[in-house]
Amino acid sequence: MAASTHTVTNQAPPLVGYDVYTADRALSEAVERHVAPELLDGVREELAALGRTAGSVQAQEWGRLANEHPPRLRTHDRYGNRIDEVEFHPAWHRLLGHAVTAGLTNAWGRPAGHVRRAAGFLIWTQAEAGHGCPVSMTHAAVPALRTDPALAAEWEPRLTSPVYAEDLLAPGLKTGALFGMGMTEKQGGSDIRSNRTAAVPLDGGGGEYALTGHKWFCSAPMSDGFLVLAQAPGGLSCFLVPRVLADGTRNVFRIQRLKDKLGNRSNASAEVEFDGTWARLVGEEGRGVRTIIEMVAATRLDCAIGSAAQMRQAVAQAIHHCAYRNAFGGPLIDKPLMRNVLADLALESEAATVLGLRLAAAYDSGTEADRALLRLAVPAAKYWVTKRCPPVVAEALECLGGNGYVEESGMPRLLRESPLNSIWEGSGNVQALDVLRALQREPGALDAFLQEVGRARGADHRLDGAIKDLLTELADLEGVEGRARRLVERMALVLQGSLLVRWAPSEVADAFCASRLGGEWGAAFGTLPHGLPLGAVVERARAVV
């Protein structure tokens, strides 16, 4: 019999055994909004099934095990033969296999594919974020491969397949495949035009080359193929590097070491060397950046959606804890100051979700206006949403107090993961400069952006004022590079505000516009202005088990 001092009281039960999708009103409403009525029943069923698995005890255990048992590099076999393999815990394969089976690498060829896939990615990332890297890159490789119809015909069915085939085999033997990407090198980082990896055409033509060089960051090195950049005779070009060649022999793909990272520990990020490595040209010589840019754009949107997922899970955990934890005479969730903190976090989470699903819908629509909107809105969303993730997760962790600082809560893993998406696929400055390039070179992109935010004009005076101020900033681009972050932040906030004014409940839109656009806000979360119906905002964001 336990001693009376060990009787456990006033502890929140674990947030498990719930439907991650249905419990997320912002997400489920966005899916209803962006999916055609005739598809809705099937999409709801698909996402709810994924949501139930994501919220299960089993999926949470997979996430824990995959991070507590990180991948291990095996460069040689017992006889001294070079094999360059990475071993993963079985939990990693469970997570990745479920993601593939759920269609998270298949958006480009099915109705409402991007919305349902983005929603699924947001759901499943809440189970564990690290395995999302190969999922994202596989999904994003499709538009780059489509620049070469023959390559697309060969590889696209494998990349979009619902079959997870983990063994390294000849491509012709694979019923499903995963892709990675290698762009950055030691000397250049984000300055990919300074890449030194050399690509030499092989005799016989046919787009075959031999690569010699390195990649400083290559995530998911056990993938079946990689899109990489290298310097060909005609300039920087894009290449497909398979791990296994058509005859079943291993391509030269030397994994030098795995990165010891802050977070993302379940996923292997490697330094790799090429030495006469066989590769196939994708697109034209000298147009590597243009060829791979659609892949980069898709992975950037995934960075924003992945950050939205981490924010959502952190906020759900914080609200759940405060609903069950009593202090100072009652539940924490009822205390005015804690309610202000939780509502503030909930606003950030909902704004990120609504923006991510709107951009996924723009991919599905394929209209000229939406394509132009994506050119500006994707880097702006990637910049802002990923920047907001670390402070949201840190504040949510604090809501759990000391319990949140303990590994068993899962919050430390979320916190370690939270800065990643701001760095991957181009850091904040890269995104801000990309927005400036679009503003200067593609006037149609700004027109599409202004048309999008203009749909909400007249509905909220603070939004109208923010749009007016933004137009003033856009009218003066003299010396704009030094203030690019401020400009892109304002663009993202105006876009989020306009979407919330159009689609969110009035209490959410009002609180967002008052704080983020109207200036009634402090420098920390929990500083929303007095008089707002914050209880309704918090209750909307609560995940009820």
ZAMARGU-4260 file (C-alpha; in steps of 0.2 Angstrom, whole numbers, plus 5000, padded with zeros to 4 digits):
<rodrens>
0) 5000/5000/5000 | 5007/5017/4995 | 5011/5029/5009 | 4999/5043/5011 | 5012/5056/5005
5) 5013/5047/4988 | 4995/5049/4984 | 4994/5059/4968 | 4981/5073/4967 | 4979/5089/4956
10) 4988/5082/4941 | 4981/5083/4924 | 4978/5067/4915 | 4989/5064/4899 | 4982/5071/4883
15) 4979/5055/4874 | 4965/5045/4866 | 4958/5059/4856 | 4955/5064/4838 | 4968/5077/4834
20) 4959/5083/4819 | 4941/5084/4825 | 4947/5093/4841 | 4956/5106/4831 | 4942/5118/4826
25) 4953/5130/4816 | 4959/5115/4806 | 4943/5106/4803 | 4934/5122/4798 | 4948/5126/4786
30) 4946/5109/4778 | 4927/5112/4776 | 4930/5129/4768 | 4943/5123/4755 | 4937/5106/4750
35) 4923/5104/4737 | 4906/5098/4745 | 4906/5082/4735 | 4923/5077/4743 | 4920/5082/4761
40) 4913/5066/4768 | 4928/5056/4762 | 4941/5069/4767 | 4933/5070/4784 | 4934/5052/4787
45) 4952/5051/4781 | 4958/5065/4792 | 4948/5059/4807 | 4956/5042/4806 | 4973/5050/4805
50) 4969/5061/4819 | 4963/5047/4830 | 4980/5038/4827 | 4990/5054/4830 | 4981/5056/4847
55) 4983/5038/4852 | 4995/5031/4866 | 5004/5021/4853 | 5008/5035/4841 | 5015/5045/4856
60) 5025/5031/4861 | 5032/5029/4844 | 5037/5048/4845 | 5046/5045/4862 | 5056/5030/4856
65) 5061/5037/4840 | 5069/5052/4849 | 5076/5043/4863 | 5085/5030/4851 | 5092/5042/4837
70) 5099/5035/4821 | 5116/5027/4820 | 5128/5028/4806 | 5136/5012/4800 | 5150/5016/4787
75) 5156/4998/4785 | 5151/4981/4787 | 5160/4968/4797 | 5172/4964/4783 | 5177/4981/4780
80) 5166/4985/4765 | 5159/5002/4763 | 5140/5002/4765 | 5135/5019/4771 | 5119/5015/4780
85) 5109/5023/4794 | 5100/5012/4806 | 5084/5019/4814 | 5073/5013/4828 | 5058/5003/4823
90) 5047/5017/4830 | 5054/5028/4816 | 5048/5016/4803 | 5031/5015/4811 | 5029/5034/4810
95) 5036/5036/4792 | 5026/5021/4786 | 5010/5028/4793 | 5014/5045/4785 | 5016/5037/4768
100) 5001/5026/4769 | 4991/5041/4774 | 4995/5049/4758 | 5006/5063/4765 | 5018/5061/4750
105) 5004/5062/4737 | 4996/5079/4734 | 4999/5082/4716 | 4988/5070/4708 | 4972/5069/4718
110) 4957/5081/4720 | 4960/5093/4734 | 4976/5085/4736 | 4986/5099/4744 | 4973/5104/4757
115) 4970/5086/4763 | 4989/5083/4762 | 4993/5099/4772 | 4979/5095/4785 | 4986/5077/4787
120) 5004/5084/4788 | 4998/5096/4802 | 4989/5082/4811 | 5003/5069/4810 | 5017/5081/4814
125) 5009/5082/4831 | 5014/5064/4834 | 5032/5067/4830 | 5040/5080/4819 | 5057/5073/4814
130) 5051/5060/4802 | 5042/5074/4793 | 5058/5079/4784 | 5058/5064/4771 | 5039/5065/4770
135) 5041/5084/4765 | 5055/5082/4753 | 5047/5067/4744 | 5031/5077/4742 | 5040/5092/4736
140) 5051/5083/4723 | 5037/5080/4711 | 5036/5097/4703 | 5055/5097/4700 | 5055/5080/4692
145) 5040/5086/4681 | 5053/5097/4671 | 5059/5080/4664 | 5043/5070/4658 | 5054/5054/4657
150) 5060/5055/4674 | 5043/5060/4681 | 5035/5045/4673 | 5048/5034/4681 | 5049/5041/4698
155) 5032/5050/4702 | 5022/5034/4704 | 5035/5028/4717 | 5035/5045/4726 | 5016/5046/4728
160) 5014/5028/4732 | 5005/5023/4748 | 5018/5009/4751 | 5033/5012/4762 | 5047/5001/4756
165) 5062/5004/4768 | 5075/4993/4760 | 5088/5000/4748 | 5085/4991/4732 | 5087/4995/4713
170) 5073/5008/4708 | 5064/4996/4697 | 5061/4984/4712 | 5054/4998/4723 | 5035/4999/4725
175) 5037/5015/4735 | 5051/5028/4736 | 5057/5042/4747 | 5067/5057/4741 | 5079/5069/4749
180) 5088/5085/4744 | 5106/5091/4745 | 5110/5110/4741 | 5121/5118/4754 | 5139/5116/4756
185) 5152/5120/4769 | 5159/5136/4761 | 5142/5143/4755 | 5127/5138/4766 | 5112/5147/4759
190) 5123/5155/4745 | 5120/5140/4734 | 5128/5148/4718 | 5145/5147/4727 | 5143/5128/4726
195) 5159/5118/4721 | 5153/5101/4718 | 5157/5097/4700 | 5147/5088/4687 | 5156/5080/4672
200) 5146/5073/4658 | 5148/5055/4655 | 5152/5048/4638 | 5137/5043/4628 | 5126/5058/4633
205) 5109/5054/4639 | 5110/5067/4653 | 5122/5056/4663 | 5135/5064/4674 | 5148/5060/4687
210) 5148/5071/4703 | 5163/5075/4714 | 5161/5086/4729 | 5151/5086/4745 | 5135/5092/4754
215) 5136/5099/4771 | 5117/5095/4776 | 5109/5081/4768 | 5094/5075/4778 | 5086/5058/4778
220) 5102/5050/4769 | 5093/5033/4768 | 5081/5039/4755 | 5080/5031/4738 | 5085/5047/4728
225) 5091/5065/4730 | 5089/5081/4721 | 5106/5090/4722 | 5114/5105/4714 | 5131/5104/4706
230) 5142/5115/4694 | 5140/5107/4676 | 5149/5115/4661 | 5134/5125/4658 | 5133/5132/4676
235) 5124/5127/4692 | 5112/5113/4688 | 5100/5101/4696 | 5103/5082/4697 | 5095/5066/4703
240) 5106/5055/4713 | 5099/5038/4717 | 5106/5028/4731 | 5105/5012/4721 | 5109/5010/4703
245) 5098/5001/4690 | 5109/4986/4691 | 5107/4984/4710 | 5124/4991/4714 | 5126/5005/4727
250) 5130/5022/4720 | 5145/5031/4728 | 5136/5040/4742 | 5149/5042/4757 | 5141/5047/4773
255) 5155/5055/4783 | 5145/5058/4799 | 5128/5062/4806 | 5125/5079/4813 | 5122/5080/4832
260) 5108/5092/4832 | 5098/5103/4845 | 5082/5094/4841 | 5075/5084/4826 | 5085/5070/4834
265) 5074/5056/4827 | 5079/5061/4809 | 5097/5059/4802 | 5105/5074/4795 | 5122/5069/4786
270) 5137/5076/4778 | 5140/5066/4762 | 5154/5065/4749 | 5152/5062/4730 | 5167/5054/4721
275) 5162/5049/4703 | 5144/5047/4709 | 5132/5044/4695 | 5118/5057/4692 | 5105/5061/4680
280) 5102/5079/4674 | 5085/5086/4679 | 5080/5101/4668 | 5093/5111/4658 | 5111/5114/4662
285) 5114/5131/4670 | 5096/5132/4676 | 5097/5122/4692 | 5090/5135/4704 | 5075/5137/4692
290) 5072/5118/4692 | 5073/5115/4710 | 5064/5131/4716 | 5047/5123/4715 | 5053/5109/4727
295) 5060/5123/4738 | 5043/5132/4738 | 5034/5117/4743 | 5046/5112/4757 | 5045/5130/4763
300) 5026/5129/4765 | 5029/5113/4774 | 5040/5122/4786 | 5026/5134/4790 | 5013/5120/4792
305) 5025/5110/4802 | 5027/5125/4814 | 5009/5127/4815 | 5007/5109/4820 | 5020/5111/4834
310) 5011/5127/4840 | 4994/5118/4840 | 5001/5103/4850 | 5010/5115/4862 | 4994/5126/4865
315) 4983/5110/4866 | 4994/5103/4880 | 4994/5120/4889 | 4975/5122/4889 | 4973/5104/4894
320) 4984/5106/4909 | 4976/5122/4914 | 4959/5114/4913 | 4963/5101/4926 | 4976/5109/4937
325) 4969/5119/4952 | 4979/5133/4960 | 4974/5148/4971 | 4956/5142/4974 | 4951/5135/4957
330) 4956/5129/4939 | 4970/5138/4931 | 4960/5140/4915 | 4948/5151/4925 | 4961/5163/4931
335) 4960/5179/4922 | 4979/5181/4919 | 4981/5163/4914 | 4966/5165/4902 | 4975/5180/4894
340) 4990/5169/4891 | 4981/5154/4884 | 4970/5165/4873 | 4985/5174/4866 | 4994/5158/4862
345) 4978/5151/4854 | 4977/5166/4842 | 4994/5163/4836 | 4991/5145/4833 | 4974/5148/4824
350) 4982/5162/4813 | 4996/5150/4808 | 4984/5136/4804 | 4972/5147/4793 | 4986/5154/4783
355) 4994/5137/4780 | 4978/5129/4774 | 4974/5145/4763 | 4991/5143/4754 | 4988/5124/4752
360) 4971/5128/4744 | 4980/5140/4732 | 4991/5126/4726 | 4975/5116/4722 | 4966/5130/4713
365) 4980/5133/4701 | 4973/5150/4695 | 4985/5163/4689 | 4980/5174/4704 | 4984/5160/4717
370) 5000/5156/4708 | 5005/5174/4710 | 5000/5175/4728 | 5010/5160/4732 | 5026/5168/4726
375) 5025/5181/4739 | 5014/5173/4753 | 5025/5157/4754 | 5041/5165/4759 | 5032/5178/4770
380) 5022/5164/4779 | 5038/5153/4781 | 5047/5168/4788 | 5034/5173/4801 | 5025/5157/4806
385) 5042/5148/4809 | 5048/5163/4819 | 5033/5163/4830 | 5035/5144/4834 | 5049/5145/4848
390) 5041/5159/4859 | 5024/5150/4858 | 5031/5133/4863 | 5041/5141/4877 | 5026/5150/4884
395) 5015/5135/4883 | 5029/5125/4892 | 5029/5138/4906 | 5010/5135/4908 | 5014/5118/4914
400) 5027/5125/4926 | 5040/5112/4932 | 5030/5098/4924 | 5033/5106/4907 | 5052/5106/4910
405) 5053/5087/4912 | 5056/5076/4897 | 5041/5065/4901 | 5029/5079/4897 | 5035/5080/4879
410) 5036/5099/4880 | 5055/5099/4880 | 5055/5089/4863 | 5043/5102/4856 | 5054/5116/4862
415) 5070/5109/4854 | 5061/5106/4838 | 5053/5123/4837 | 5068/5133/4829 | 5071/5121/4816
420) 5059/5126/4802 | 5065/5144/4803 | 5082/5138/4798 | 5078/5124/4786 | 5075/5129/4768
425) 5082/5146/4770 | 5083/5156/4786 | 5074/5172/4790 | 5085/5184/4780 | 5084/5172/4765
430) 5065/5172/4766 | 5064/5191/4768 | 5076/5194/4753 | 5065/5182/4743 | 5050/5193/4746
435) 5059/5208/4741 | 5064/5199/4724 | 5046/5195/4721 | 5041/5213/4724 | 5054/5220/4713
440) 5053/5207/4698 | 5035/5201/4699 | 5022/5215/4700 | 5008/5202/4698 | 5013/5194/4715
445) 5010/5210/4724 | 4993/5213/4715 | 4988/5196/4720 | 4993/5199/4738 | 4983/5215/4739
450) 4968/5207/4730 | 4968/5194/4744 | 4969/5205/4759 | 4957/5217/4751 | 4943/5205/4752
455) 4942/5209/4770 | 4943/5228/4769 | 4929/5237/4778 | 4926/5223/4790 | 4938/5229/4804
460) 4945/5247/4806 | 4962/5240/4813 | 4964/5229/4798 | 4960/5243/4786 | 4973/5254/4795
465) 4986/5241/4794 | 4983/5238/4775 | 4985/5257/4773 | 5001/5258/4783 | 5008/5243/4773
470) 5004/5252/4756 | 5014/5267/4763 | 5029/5255/4766 | 5027/5247/4749 | 5027/5264/4740
475) 5044/5268/4747 | 5057/5254/4743 | 5072/5265/4745 | 5085/5256/4756 | 5072/5242/4759
480) 5084/5228/4762 | 5088/5234/4779 | 5070/5235/4784 | 5065/5219/4775 | 5061/5209/4790
485) 5049/5223/4797 | 5040/5224/4780 | 5038/5205/4778 | 5032/5204/4796 | 5018/5217/4792
490) 5014/5208/4776 | 5011/5191/4785 | 5001/5199/4799 | 4990/5208/4787 | 4987/5192/4778
495) 4983/5183/4793 | 4972/5196/4800 | 4962/5197/4783 | 4959/5178/4783 | 4953/5178/4801
500) 4942/5193/4799 | 4934/5183/4784 | 4933/5166/4792 | 4936/5165/4811 | 4923/5168/4824
505) 4922/5187/4829 | 4930/5184/4846 | 4946/5177/4837 | 4947/5190/4823 | 4943/5205/4835
510) 4957/5199/4848 | 4970/5196/4834 | 4966/5213/4825 | 4967/5223/4842 | 4983/5215/4847
515) 4993/5211/4831 | 4987/5225/4820 | 4980/5238/4832 | 4995/5240/4844 | 4985/5235/4860
520) 4998/5222/4864 | 5014/5220/4875 | 5030/5212/4871 | 5026/5195/4879 | 5011/5183/4878
525) 4997/5186/4890 | 4995/5205/4886 | 4979/5206/4876 | 4968/5221/4880 | 4955/5221/4893
530) 4937/5218/4889 | 4939/5204/4875 | 4929/5188/4877 | 4945/5178/4880 | 4936/5163/4888
535) 4928/5159/4871 | 4944/5160/4862 | 4952/5148/4875 | 4937/5136/4874 | 4938/5135/4855
540) 4956/5130/4856 | 4953/5116/4869 | 4956/5098/4864 | 4942/5089/4873 | 4946/5070/4876
</rodrens>
